[in-house]
Amino acid sequence: MKTLKIVKIGGNIINDTNHLNAFLQNFSQLEGPKILVHGGGKLATEVAQTMNIPVQMIDGRRITDAKTLDIVTMVYGGKINKNIVAILQKYSCNAIGFTGADGNTIQAKKEQSLR
C-alpha cells in the first residue's frame, strides 16, 4: 500500500516566490499520492486592508465574519490555490486545487467564544 503524504505550508513560503517555486519543485518530485495544504493569512490581511475591512485577531487566530470569509475564500481558494496548481503543472505534477467546501470535504461550526 502506498503512503499518502500530507504537507502543510504557510506564509513564509507562500509569500516568497523563489521559496515557493523551489518548494513546489521538490514537492512535485515526491513519489506516490500527496496532498498539499496551504495557508495565506498575510495576503488575506493585505486584501482586507485594501478593501477597508477590519481584520480581527485573538491570540493569533483570525475572527472570520461574513466579509472576512469572502476575502479568505477569494484569496485562499482563488489566487493562492490556483497559483500553486499552475506552478505544480509547470513541474509536470498533475494537480487539482479545491477548498474544504468542495464536495463538503470539511464541515465546520461557529465557535461561540475564544475566551
Phi, psi and omega in degrees: 000138178279144179272130175280125178260129177240123183235135178247131174238153182240195187298328181299327177275313184300323185278357181240108186305318181294315179295319180298313179299315179297315179299313184292329175296316177294317180300319182297337183270355176297134179281148174084183182292141182209152177230135176248123177252133183229155173259204180162026186301324182296315179293322177299319178296317179298317180295317179300316180296321177298325181268009180057039176252121182296141177258125180251127178232139173229120181051041177079005180252133180287132173271119190254098173272183185300316181293319179294322177299320176300315181294313181299319179297315179297315186284308183289309185281342181254269189306304185292311183300312183289329174296315178298314179301316181298318179294318178298321177298322178302327180266023177059031175254105184291102189245151169233150179240134176211166179252172178297339178284332181294127180066016182056036185299317181237129177251141183223161174226152181292131176278133185292316183200144175271348181235000000 
